Amino acid sequence: MKHKASPKDVERLVDEDGFLVSKTDVKGIIKYANRSFIKISGFTEGELLGANHNIVRHRDMPRSVFALLWERLNDKQEIFAYVKNMCKDGAFYWVLANVTPSLDTKGNVVGYYSVRRRPRRDAIEKVTRLYRSLLAEEGKHAKRKEAVQKGRALLNQVLHEEGVSYDKFILSI
Ligand SMILES: Cc1cc2nc3c(=O)[nH]c(=O)nc-3n(C[C@H](O)[C@H](O)[C@H](O)COP(=O)(O)O)c2cc1C
């Protein structure tokens, strides 16, 4: 199920001491969401379970960031990422997410797990500027694949200029 609300300029804040948790299968279909995640999303548990995780996707999020997320997960690596999500009514909320693959005893990926916290305001401002420039770059390319590639290239360029890895960058802002 995809929700049809238009994004609106209303921000919801994750509780300062709250953790938003969700689990998915290997395809990113939601299998579990904790109370805090359900509450802020505005969806019911029934609407979330079985839905693709992009049900909370906000259009202000660059494609290249999710491409990086899936690249990491496919490599059995974790990732930290700032994510702007959309609530059912079109409002938004920011999180700093840690997404990890869950492995069985043989090392096979059996699903994914995400824990999210409320980011600092100054970090949100910095990330908003970065994401705007990635979105603008992606927007210049009609083909999805090319948009992702160019977005990734710009992200790498920014990291190169800052002289840091993606993880260092994310955890330092
Ligand atoms: C465990 C896990 C948690 C995720 N959490 C989010 C999330 O909170 N918001 C989001 O937009 N995408 C999240 N994603 C990524 C989505 O699966 C999807 O790649 C993204 O929304 C982009 O969707 P699109 O390719 O349809 O544009 C998550 C993926 C996994 C595996």
The ligand as an SDF file (V2000), in Angstrom:
LIG
                    3D

 31 33  0  0  0  0  0  0  0  0999 V2000
   15.5210   -2.1410    7.6740 C   0  0  0  0  0  0  0  0  0  0  0  0
   15.2360   -1.0650    6.6560 C   0  0  0  0  0  0  0  0  0  0  0  0
   14.7320    0.1380    7.0830 C   0  0  0  0  0  0  0  0  0  0  0  0
   14.4290    1.1530    6.1680 C   0  0  0  0  0  0  0  0  0  0  0  0
   13.9250    2.3170    6.6400 N   0  0  0  0  0  0  0  0  0  0  0  0
   13.5540    3.2760    5.7550 C   0  0  0  0  0  0  0  0  0  0  0  0
   12.9430    4.4660    6.2200 C   0  0  0  0  0  0  0  0  0  0  0  0
   12.7670    4.6920    7.4230 O   0  0  0  0  0  0  0  0  0  0  0  0
   12.5690    5.3760    5.2740 N   0  0  0  0  0  0  0  0  0  0  0  0
   12.7550    5.1800    3.9460 C   0  0  0  0  0  0  0  0  0  0  0  0
   12.3650    6.0370    3.1570 O   0  0  0  0  0  0  0  0  0  0  0  0
   13.3510    4.0600    3.4860 N   0  0  0  0  0  0  0  0  0  0  0  0
   13.7460    3.1220    4.3650 C   0  0  0  0  0  0  0  0  0  0  0  0
   14.3460    1.9780    3.8820 N   0  0  0  0  0  0  0  0  0  0  0  0
   14.7010    1.8950    2.4500 C   0  0  0  0  0  0  0  0  0  0  0  0
   13.5360    1.4600    1.5990 C   0  0  0  0  0  0  0  0  0  0  0  0
   13.5390    0.0520    1.5510 O   0  0  0  0  0  0  0  0  0  0  0  0
   13.6530    2.0150    0.1450 C   0  0  0  0  0  0  0  0  0  0  0  0
   14.8690    1.5830   -0.4190 O   0  0  0  0  0  0  0  0  0  0  0  0
   13.6150    3.5510    0.0780 C   0  0  0  0  0  0  0  0  0  0  0  0
   12.4840    4.0460    0.7440 O   0  0  0  0  0  0  0  0  0  0  0  0
   13.6120    4.0470   -1.3710 C   0  0  0  0  0  0  0  0  0  0  0  0
   12.4860    3.6000   -2.0050 O   0  0  0  0  0  0  0  0  0  0  0  0
   12.3200    3.6640   -3.5960 P   0  0  0  0  0  0  0  0  0  0  0  0
   13.4810    2.9080   -4.1650 O   0  0  0  0  0  0  0  0  0  0  0  0
   10.9940    3.0310   -3.8680 O   0  0  0  0  0  0  0  0  0  0  0  0
   12.3920    5.1050   -3.9740 O   0  0  0  0  0  0  0  0  0  0  0  0
   14.6540    0.9540    4.7810 C   0  0  0  0  0  0  0  0  0  0  0  0
   15.1640   -0.2840    4.3550 C   0  0  0  0  0  0  0  0  0  0  0  0
   15.4670   -1.2820    5.2720 C   0  0  0  0  0  0  0  0  0  0  0  0
   16.0290   -2.5860    4.7920 C   0  0  0  0  0  0  0  0  0  0  0  0
  1  2  1  0
  2  3  1  0
  2 30  2  0
  3  4  2  0
  4  5  1  0
  4 28  1  0
  5  6  2  0
  6  7  1  0
  6 13  1  0
  7  8  2  0
  7  9  1  0
  9 10  1  0
 10 11  2  0
 10 12  1  0
 12 13  2  0
 13 14  1  0
 14 15  1  0
 14 28  1  0
 15 16  1  0
 16 17  1  0
 16 18  1  0
 18 19  1  0
 18 20  1  0
 20 21  1  0
 20 22  1  0
 22 23  1  0
 23 24  1  0
 24 25  2  0
 24 26  1  0
 24 27  1  0
 28 29  2  0
 29 30  1  0
 30 31  1  0
M  END
$$$$
